[in-house]
Amino acid sequence: MKLHLLVGTMTGTAQLVAQELELVWDDGEMRVETLLMDQLDSAVFEREGIFLIVTSTYGQGDVPDNAKNLYEDLKAKRPDLSRLRYGVFGLGDRTYAETFNFGGKRFDDILAELGAQRIGERVKHDASSGMLPEEMAAEWGVGWLALAKESAAVGT
Ligand SMILES: Cc1cc2nc3c(=O)[nH]c(=O)nc-3n(C[C@H](O)[C@H](O)[C@H](O)COP(=O)(O)O)c2cc1C
């Protein structure tokens, strides 16, 4: 089984989350590939496997700069993603009350619109909570991996 982690980040926190998940998940049976979203477009979703979007939030609830190309390409090309299974690990800060975790929400909304099915709930890490996102990811990742394996076993 293959898992692709797509990372949207401005200052590297989301990348730490992906690195932690890679350590937790890469057990030989599971092959994990982490890709920074820079340079990616919607064709990345043609790869076999399950996807996890790991992204922070910037500006007025926008996706980070390195995620813009992928996000805009999905909106412009609107590929049929009905075979896609994905999860979302969002990073944000609750002090931005109006736009809390909108980066992850934006990807979740567009992927669902294009027919993809989310595995589990969308995660909303809060930088003002004091909990380290990579610690949250390590705990959450165990349960999510089980769901992802179930989903892969059932097929599409
Ligand atoms: C200029 C700026 C704008 C931000 N805007 C938002 C926002 O609108 N909503 C939100 O939930 N978090 C917002 N954040 C918080 C970041 O998403 C959060 O700190 C995240 O952990 C950063 O992850 P990164 O290092 O991977 O980019 C903002 C942070 C900065 C510095």
The ligand as an SDF file (V2000), in Angstrom:
LIG
                    3D

 31 33  0  0  0  0  0  0  0  0999 V2000
    0.9000   35.8440    8.6100 C   0  0  0  0  0  0  0  0  0  0  0  0
    0.1900   34.6350    9.1430 C   0  0  0  0  0  0  0  0  0  0  0  0
   -1.1440   34.4330    8.7890 C   0  0  0  0  0  0  0  0  0  0  0  0
   -1.8490   33.3050    9.2980 C   0  0  0  0  0  0  0  0  0  0  0  0
   -3.1900   33.1620    8.9740 N   0  0  0  0  0  0  0  0  0  0  0  0
   -3.8760   32.1290    9.5370 C   0  0  0  0  0  0  0  0  0  0  0  0
   -5.2800   31.9900    9.2890 C   0  0  0  0  0  0  0  0  0  0  0  0
   -5.9120   32.7780    8.5790 O   0  0  0  0  0  0  0  0  0  0  0  0
   -5.9230   30.9370    9.8660 N   0  0  0  0  0  0  0  0  0  0  0  0
   -5.3020   30.0370   10.6770 C   0  0  0  0  0  0  0  0  0  0  0  0
   -5.9490   29.1110   11.1780 O   0  0  0  0  0  0  0  0  0  0  0  0
   -3.9520   30.1490   10.9220 N   0  0  0  0  0  0  0  0  0  0  0  0
   -3.2340   31.1560   10.3730 C   0  0  0  0  0  0  0  0  0  0  0  0
   -1.8940   31.2810   10.6230 N   0  0  0  0  0  0  0  0  0  0  0  0
   -1.2120   30.2710   11.5050 C   0  0  0  0  0  0  0  0  0  0  0  0
   -0.4110   29.2170   10.7480 C   0  0  0  0  0  0  0  0  0  0  0  0
   -1.2010   28.4890    9.8330 O   0  0  0  0  0  0  0  0  0  0  0  0
    0.1990   28.2490   11.7800 C   0  0  0  0  0  0  0  0  0  0  0  0
    1.1160   28.9650   12.5900 O   0  0  0  0  0  0  0  0  0  0  0  0
    0.8810   27.0290   11.1910 C   0  0  0  0  0  0  0  0  0  0  0  0
    1.2690   26.1430   12.2310 O   0  0  0  0  0  0  0  0  0  0  0  0
    2.1090   27.3810   10.3480 C   0  0  0  0  0  0  0  0  0  0  0  0
    2.5480   26.2040    9.6880 O   0  0  0  0  0  0  0  0  0  0  0  0
    3.7260   26.2150    8.5830 P   0  0  0  0  0  0  0  0  0  0  0  0
    5.0020   26.5360    9.2970 O   0  0  0  0  0  0  0  0  0  0  0  0
    3.7380   24.8030    8.0550 O   0  0  0  0  0  0  0  0  0  0  0  0
    3.3800   27.1980    7.5120 O   0  0  0  0  0  0  0  0  0  0  0  0
   -1.1750   32.3770   10.1380 C   0  0  0  0  0  0  0  0  0  0  0  0
    0.1810   32.5920   10.4700 C   0  0  0  0  0  0  0  0  0  0  0  0
    0.8510   33.6990    9.9860 C   0  0  0  0  0  0  0  0  0  0  0  0
    2.3140   33.9110   10.3930 C   0  0  0  0  0  0  0  0  0  0  0  0
  1  2  1  0
  2  3  1  0
  2 30  2  0
  3  4  2  0
  4  5  1  0
  4 28  1  0
  5  6  2  0
  6  7  1  0
  6 13  1  0
  7  8  2  0
  7  9  1  0
  9 10  1  0
 10 11  2  0
 10 12  1  0
 12 13  2  0
 13 14  1  0
 14 15  1  0
 14 28  1  0
 15 16  1  0
 16 17  1  0
 16 18  1  0
 18 19  1  0
 18 20  1  0
 20 21  1  0
 20 22  1  0
 22 23  1  0
 23 24  1  0
 24 25  2  0
 24 26  1  0
 24 27  1  0
 28 29  2  0
 29 30  1  0
 30 31  1  0
M  END
$$$$
